C-alpha cells in the first residue's frame, strides 16, 4: 500500500483481491490519504486484548458501522483519529474526563475555534456512546461538556466586491460565482450539479448531495436562468460545471486574492452563501424561508442572520405601542 501526490491531489495504490487499485482520494494531507487507503484495503476486524479495545480500533469500528455511509465520513474519521495522535492509542477504557481535558487543551493551543473543538468532542462522544450502549465494552461514558460557541463575524460582499469577483478569471468561474451569489448553494453542491437537476425555473438539490441530508428546490433569478440557458447550448458534459474538484476552484480563488492584494479574513468562497442569505433577510424575507432556501437543518442555524433586519424589531415595538394606544382610547371612551 502506498500514497503519492500528483499536482494538488493525493492518490493511493493498494492490492485487493489480487488486483492493483489506483484511485484519487479526497484527502488534503498525506496522513488523510493513508487513512483512505487503509479503509479501502479492508482487512480483518480489530481484536481485543486483555486491556480491551483500543481507541483507534473503536474509531475504525464506528467508521465501518456508521460513518462510511455518511457524506462526510472520511472527514469525520480523520478528525477523530487526530485524537489518537493527541492521547496515544490507549485502551478505550482509559478515555476519561482527564484524557478529554488533555485533548481539549491541545486543540485550544492550536487556536481552533470553539465550534471545531466541539466537533471533536461530538465525534469522541459518539464513539464512547456506541462502546457503552451498543457494544458493552466500557462501564460508563465520561462527561463531555461542549463549550458555548461565540458567533463569529462573517463577510458579506458588497455589490462592488461581487462585480470584482464575477469579472475575474473568465466565464467558467464567473458563471459559478453567479450561481453561488444568487442561490446560496454550497460550493460542493454547485460543482456536483447535473443538468437533469436544472428545471425551467427551479434547481433541485437532492438529499445525498447536501450537508444536512435534506432535498430542496431553489427558484432561479433571471440572471441564473440566463446563465444556465447560455451554458446549455454546447451540452458536452453531464455536470453543469467542468471544474475537476473544489481544490481547483480554491486555487483560482487564492490567485484572485493575491492579484487583488486581499489579506483580510473572511474573503472566502463560502461568504457568497452568507451574502445571499444576508440580502434576503435585509429585504424582509423571514428566517424560515431563508433557512429553507439554504437547506439548514434547523432554524437555529439561520438565526445568525436575524440581526440583519432590525426593522422587524422596530415594527414589533410599533405594534406594541399601537395596541397600548388603542386600549387607552377604549378606556376613555
C-alpha positions as MATLAB code, in Angstrom:
seq = 'XXXXXXXXXXXXXXXXXXXXXXXXXXXXXXXXXXXXXXXXXXXXXXXXXXXXXXXXXXXXXXXXXXXXXXXXXXXXXXXXXXXXXXXXXXXXXXXXXXXXXXXXXXXXXXXXXXXXXXXXXXXXXXXXXXXXXXXXXXXXXXXXXXXXXXXXXXXXXXXXXXXXXXXXXXXXXXXXXXXXXXXXXXXXXXXXXXXXXXXXXXXXXXXXXXXXXXXXXXXXXXXXXXXXXXXXXXXXXXXXXXXXXXXXXXXXXXXXXXXXXXXXXXXXXXXXXXXXXXXXXXXXXXXXXXXXXXXXXXXXXXXXXXXXXXXXXXXXXXXXXXXXXXXXXXXXX';
ca = [
       0.000    0.000    0.000;
       1.320    3.444   -0.873;
       0.159    7.004   -1.330;
       1.526    9.657   -3.657;
       0.664   13.132   -4.829;
       0.140   14.497   -8.325;
      -0.484   18.190   -8.532;
      -2.840   19.007   -5.672;
      -4.413   15.532   -5.497;
      -3.360   12.599   -3.302;
      -3.692    9.084   -4.747;
      -3.359    5.624   -3.226;
      -2.247    2.336   -4.722;
      -3.367   -0.866   -2.969;
      -3.591   -4.579   -3.644;
      -7.054   -6.004   -3.088;
      -8.308   -9.418   -4.197;
      -5.159   -9.915   -6.244;
      -5.783   -6.687   -8.186;
      -3.810   -3.446   -8.040;
      -6.120   -0.488   -7.465;
      -5.100    3.132   -8.004;
      -7.543    5.831   -7.031;
      -7.690    9.572   -6.346;
      -8.622   10.492   -2.776;
     -10.477   13.416   -1.264;
      -7.621   13.890    1.199;
      -5.808   17.174    1.698;
      -2.844   15.637    3.572;
      -0.699   12.536    3.236;
      -1.976   11.196    6.565;
      -5.590   11.526    5.450;
      -4.736    9.755    2.171;
      -3.191    6.900    4.129;
      -6.421    6.570    6.123;
      -8.460    6.348    2.916;
      -6.052    3.723    1.585;
      -6.332    1.676    4.773;
     -10.118    1.848    4.686;
     -10.222    0.867    1.013;
      -7.948   -2.121    1.537;
     -10.282   -3.559    4.191;
      -8.725   -6.192    6.428;
      -9.774   -8.247    9.429;
     -11.814   -6.610   12.214;
      -9.813   -5.350   15.196;
      -9.201   -7.801   18.002;
      -9.469   -7.044   21.692;
      -6.645   -7.812   24.090;
      -6.719   -8.030   27.855;
      -6.945   -4.246   28.105;
      -9.986   -4.176   25.832;
     -10.468   -2.439   22.519;
      -8.097    0.444   21.759;
      -9.213    3.974   20.942;
      -8.099    3.678   17.319;
      -9.841    0.332   16.812;
     -13.038    1.737   18.325;
     -12.904    4.696   15.926;
     -12.437    2.388   12.944;
     -15.327    0.256   14.152;
     -17.598    3.310   14.258;
     -16.473    4.179   10.746;
     -17.274    0.702    9.463;
     -20.688    0.636   11.134;
     -21.839    4.220   10.616;
     -19.571    6.882    9.212;
     -18.653    5.207    5.919;
     -22.274    5.732    4.844;
     -22.114    9.447    5.717;
     -21.209   12.030    3.094;
     -18.535   13.469    5.386;
     -17.497   10.100    6.781;
     -13.850   10.379    5.734;
     -13.552   13.820    7.297;
     -15.173   12.534   10.489;
     -12.834    9.554   10.850;
      -9.758   11.638   10.038;
     -10.637   14.212   12.671;
     -11.367   11.541   15.235;
      -8.077    9.755   14.504;
      -6.323   13.024   15.339;
      -7.430   12.358   18.920;
      -5.315    9.184   18.809;
      -2.360   11.373   17.873;
      -3.023   13.515   20.938;
      -3.775   10.844   23.541;
      -1.981    7.888   22.001;
      -3.675    4.630   21.040;
      -4.740    3.983   24.621;
      -7.367    1.420   25.682;
     -10.814    2.907   25.263;
     -11.462    2.306   28.971;
      -8.771    4.899   29.753;
     -10.583    7.679   27.891;
     -11.911    9.516   30.934;
     -12.502   13.146   31.932;
      -8.783   13.815   32.388;
      -7.988   12.420   28.932;
     -10.739   14.565   27.425;
      -9.363   17.637   29.210;
      -5.927   16.865   27.742;
      -7.434   16.614   24.243;
      -9.294   19.920   24.605;
      -6.198   21.727   25.943;
      -4.165   20.508   22.967;
      -6.796   21.581   20.426;
      -7.199   25.003   22.023;
      -3.425   25.515   21.863;
      -3.765   25.069   18.107;
      -6.108   28.084   18.143;
      -9.060   26.111   16.822;
     -12.451   27.760   17.097;
     -14.820   26.560   19.804;
     -17.105   25.097   17.151;
     -14.196   22.999   15.828;
     -13.251   21.814   19.323;
     -16.897   20.929   19.987;
     -16.894   18.861   16.798;
     -14.018   16.761   18.124;
     -15.960   16.322   21.353;
     -19.022   15.194   19.388;
     -17.101   12.586   17.391;
     -15.466   11.173   20.514;
     -18.804   11.190   22.339;
     -20.301    9.091   19.548;
     -17.501    6.531   19.810;
     -17.927    6.265   23.577;
     -21.726    6.084   23.416;
     -21.613    3.178   20.982;
     -18.964    1.416   23.046;
     -21.195    1.717   26.125;
     -24.740    1.315   24.816;
     -24.300   -0.959   21.807;
     -21.048   -2.879   22.215;
     -20.958   -3.047   26.051;
     -17.176   -2.551   26.013;
     -16.928    0.170   28.681;
     -18.677    0.628   32.030;
     -19.546    4.327   31.667;
     -19.396    7.282   29.298;
     -17.279   10.099   30.719;
     -18.862   13.531   30.940;
     -18.097   15.617   27.846;
     -19.354   19.185   28.041;
     -19.381   21.420   24.974;
     -18.119   24.968   25.259;
     -20.539   27.754   24.370;
     -19.763   28.961   20.875;
     -19.449   32.691   20.266;
     -20.862   33.688   16.904;
     -18.073   34.837   14.627;
     -18.410   37.725   12.227;
     -18.931   36.668    8.645;
     -18.152   38.505    5.442;
     -20.970   39.887    3.298;
     -19.824   41.085   -0.120;
     -20.896   44.484   -1.407;
     -22.214   44.945   -4.943;
     -18.811   46.326   -5.975;
     -16.984   43.347   -4.471;
     -19.398   40.981   -6.203;
     -18.611   42.603   -9.560;
     -14.891   42.267   -8.837;
     -15.298   38.535   -8.169;
     -17.543   37.819  -11.153;
     -15.280   39.651  -13.596;
     -12.197   37.626  -12.629;
     -10.719   34.625  -14.462;
     -13.096   34.150  -17.352;
     -16.551   32.768  -17.986;
     -16.456   29.445  -16.128;
     -15.538   30.985  -12.760;
     -17.897   33.932  -13.354;
     -20.835   31.595  -14.012;
     -20.052   29.619  -10.858;
     -19.921   32.843   -8.815;
     -23.277   33.977  -10.242;
     -24.859   30.689   -9.184;
     -23.404   30.913   -5.663;
     -24.437   34.550   -5.172;
     -27.994   34.048   -6.476;
     -28.854   30.636   -4.965;
     -26.841   30.395   -1.733;
     -25.661   26.926   -2.739;
     -22.599   25.428   -1.070;
     -19.581   25.105   -3.353;
     -19.753   21.298   -3.289;
     -23.452   21.391   -4.232;
     -22.752   23.695   -7.169;
     -19.837   21.640   -8.504;
     -21.900   18.453   -8.226;
     -24.905   19.959  -10.023;
     -26.121   17.936  -13.027;
     -28.227   19.198  -15.909;
     -31.053   16.801  -15.059;
     -31.444   18.727  -11.780;
     -31.975   22.037  -13.610;
     -35.632   22.665  -14.405;
     -37.305   25.505  -16.238;
     -37.482   27.722  -13.140;
     -36.097   25.665  -10.254;
     -32.849   23.921   -9.371;
     -33.253   20.729   -7.331;
     -30.586   19.784   -4.783;
     -31.083   16.169   -3.721;
     -30.521   14.994   -0.164;
     -27.453   12.881   -0.985;
     -25.654   15.989   -2.279;
     -26.351   18.201    0.748;
     -24.588   18.663    4.052;
     -27.805   18.393    6.059;
     -29.249   15.460    4.122;
     -32.367   17.395    3.043;
     -33.552   17.849   -0.546;
     -34.607   21.330   -1.566;
     -35.694   23.313   -4.595;
     -34.215   26.746   -5.321;
     -36.085   29.103   -7.676;
     -33.829   30.793  -10.231;
     -33.216   34.502  -10.551;
     -33.328   35.923  -14.063;
     -29.536   36.167  -14.027;
     -29.140   32.474  -13.157;
     -31.747   31.460  -15.728;
     -29.903   33.355  -18.481;
     -26.526   31.985  -17.390;
     -27.727   28.365  -17.412;
     -29.539   28.849  -20.726;
     -26.306   30.104  -22.277;
     -24.289   27.206  -20.841;
     -26.792   24.637  -22.142;
     -26.096   25.408  -25.778;
     -22.992   23.189  -26.282;
     -24.131   20.395  -23.946;
     -20.901   18.385  -23.728;
     -20.970   17.383  -20.062;
     -23.421   15.781  -17.672;
     -22.400   18.246  -14.958;
     -23.113   21.951  -15.271;
     -19.537   22.986  -14.425;
     -16.333   21.475  -15.718;
     -14.083   22.106  -12.720;
     -12.208   18.961  -11.674;
     -12.860   19.457   -7.935;
     -13.073   22.023   -5.151;
      -9.279   22.259   -4.970;
      -9.174   23.698   -8.487;
     -11.707   26.396   -7.553;
      -9.861   27.172   -4.312;
      -6.617   27.645   -6.289;
      -8.357   30.131   -8.590;
      -9.735   31.904   -5.514;
      -6.282   32.095   -3.906;
      -4.847   33.632   -7.087;
      -7.726   36.125   -7.179;
      -6.963   37.333   -3.652;
      -3.246   37.507   -4.388;
      -3.791   39.538   -7.575;
      -6.198   41.911   -5.800;
      -3.935   42.230   -2.747;
      -6.679   40.985   -0.405;
      -5.363   39.970    3.017;
      -8.419   40.495    5.258;
     -10.001   37.493    6.916;
     -13.433   36.475    5.733;
     -12.762   36.618    1.995;
     -13.785   33.015    1.341;
     -15.971   31.401   -1.306;
     -18.496   30.395    1.357;
     -19.139   34.102    2.035;
     -21.119   34.192   -1.227;
     -23.651   31.974    0.584;
     -23.638   34.396    3.532;
     -24.204   37.258    1.089;
     -27.224   35.515   -0.455;
     -28.799   34.938    2.965;
     -27.974   38.403    4.278;
     -29.531   40.160    1.307;
     -32.754   38.191    1.711;
     -33.022   38.995    5.425;
     -32.195   42.669    4.861;
     -35.010   42.845    2.306;
     -37.575   41.456    4.737;
     -37.668   37.726    3.931;
     -38.488   35.702    7.054;
     -35.865   33.418    8.580;
     -37.847   30.231    7.978;
     -37.923   30.882    4.221;
     -34.219   31.796    4.184;
     -33.357   28.607    6.084;
     -35.412   26.542    3.644;
     -33.592   28.026    0.644;
     -30.220   27.393    2.306;
     -31.122   23.849    3.331;
     -30.447   24.443    7.022;
     -31.266   21.543    9.322;
     -32.819   23.792   11.996;
     -33.920   27.422   12.295;
     -31.194   27.861   14.919;
     -28.563   27.814   12.176;
     -30.405   30.541   10.268;
     -30.732   32.767   13.328;
     -27.174   34.035   12.824;
     -28.692   36.383   10.208;
     -31.517   37.680   12.411;
     -29.672   40.840   13.475;
     -29.539   41.994    9.843;
     -33.199   43.004    9.905;
     -33.632   45.388   12.859;
     -36.691   46.919   11.166;
     -38.690   43.846   12.208;
     -37.894   44.604   15.849;
     -38.939   48.225   15.361;
     -42.154   47.021   13.728;
     -42.827   44.790   16.726;
     -42.446   47.755   19.096;
     -44.823   49.839   16.957;
     -47.413   47.056   17.202;
     -46.984   47.118   20.985;
     -47.378   50.889   21.139;
     -50.358   50.928   18.808;
     -52.020   48.241   20.908;
     -51.433   50.290   24.065;
     -52.873   53.438   22.493;
     -55.967   51.528   21.375;
     -56.568   50.108   24.876;
     -56.174   53.593   26.397;
     -58.653   55.068   23.899;
     -61.182   52.357   24.691;
     -60.860   53.044   28.442;
     -61.532   56.754   27.948;
     -64.441   56.306   25.564;
];
